Amino acid sequence: MVIIIVFRFEQSFKVCLCQICGYKRLKAEIEIIRTTKYDSQNEEHEEKLQQLWTLLMPDVKLEKRISKQWTEIGFQGDNPMTDFRGMGMLGLNQLLYFASIYTEKSRNLLSHSKHPKYGYSYAIVSINMTSLLYEILSNGALRTHFYNIKTEKPSLQDFHEVYCYLFLEFDKFWFDEKPKDIMEFGRVRKKFKQEILHRLMSESTTVLKMDISKES
Ligand SMILES: *[C@@H]1O[C@H](CO)[C@@H](O)[C@H](O)[C@H]1NC(C)=O
C-alpha cells in the first residue's frame, strides 16, 4: 500500500516538474518567434503573407504585394509588414494558424468584423489578441490552462489554440459591449483581459478551449 502511494506521488511529481519546465520552454520558444521581425526579403515570410490572403479571400486576387487591398482583411495600410511591430512573426503565424486550421470560422469572423456598426480591423485586432495572449503567458496566468489540458509539456500548437479561443471570445465580448466606436477598443480590451484572468484564477479546472460543437 505504502509503496503504491509513494509510486503515485513520484509519478505526479514527475508530471508536475515536466509541466513547469514545459511552460518555461514554451515561453522561450514563443520569445524567439515574437522577436523575429517580419522581413520582406525572407521568402518564407512573404509566402506566409500570401497564404493568409488566399485563405481569407479565396475569390479575390491580390493584385500586388504593396496594395490597399490589405485593408480588406484589416491591416492598416498597403503593407502589412508595418503592423506586426511588437509581436513580430508570432502575429502573422497566429493569423495564419487560425485561417488554415479553422478556415470557415476565420472567414466568418472576417465578415463579422465588417459589421456596419460594431466593425473592427480583423488583422489589427488579431495581432492585438496575440499580444494579450503573450501578456498572460508572460505573467504566468496561462499556467492554469496548460496544467489542466494535459500532463505533458505544452506545444506551440496548444498555444495557437488558445489564441483562436481568445480571438473568437473577444469578438463575442466586443459585440456584447456594444461599443460606440473603435475608440473604445482600449477600454473593452482591458475589461476582456480581466474577464479572462478571472476565469483562469477563479476555477482550478479552467481550460480556455473553443467550443468545437459550434464548428461552422
Ligand atoms: C493593443 O491594444 C492596446 C489598447 O489599445 C494598446 O495599448 C496596445 O499597444 C496594443 N498592442 C499591440 C501589440 O497592438
The ligand as an SDF file (V2000), in Angstrom:
LIG
                    3D

 14 14  0  0  0  0  0  0  0  0999 V2000
   -3.2640   46.5020  -28.1930 C   0  0  0  0  0  0  0  0  0  0  0  0
   -4.2300   47.4470  -27.8220 O   0  0  0  0  0  0  0  0  0  0  0  0
   -3.9050   48.2150  -26.6860 C   0  0  0  0  0  0  0  0  0  0  0  0
   -5.1220   49.0970  -26.3860 C   0  0  0  0  0  0  0  0  0  0  0  0
   -5.4790   49.8880  -27.4740 O   0  0  0  0  0  0  0  0  0  0  0  0
   -2.6540   49.0170  -26.9550 C   0  0  0  0  0  0  0  0  0  0  0  0
   -2.3050   49.7630  -25.8250 O   0  0  0  0  0  0  0  0  0  0  0  0
   -1.5220   48.0740  -27.3280 C   0  0  0  0  0  0  0  0  0  0  0  0
   -0.3800   48.7980  -27.6850 O   0  0  0  0  0  0  0  0  0  0  0  0
   -1.9340   47.1660  -28.4870 C   0  0  0  0  0  0  0  0  0  0  0  0
   -0.8730   46.1900  -28.7030 N   0  0  0  0  0  0  0  0  0  0  0  0
   -0.4950   45.7690  -29.9220 C   0  0  0  0  0  0  0  0  0  0  0  0
    0.6490   44.8290  -29.9780 C   0  0  0  0  0  0  0  0  0  0  0  0
   -1.0720   46.1150  -30.9220 O   0  0  0  0  0  0  0  0  0  0  0  0
  1  2  1  0
  1 10  1  0
  2  3  1  0
  3  4  1  0
  3  6  1  0
  4  5  1  0
  6  7  1  0
  6  8  1  0
  8  9  1  0
  8 10  1  0
 10 11  1  0
 11 12  1  0
 12 13  1  0
 12 14  2  0
M  END
$$$$
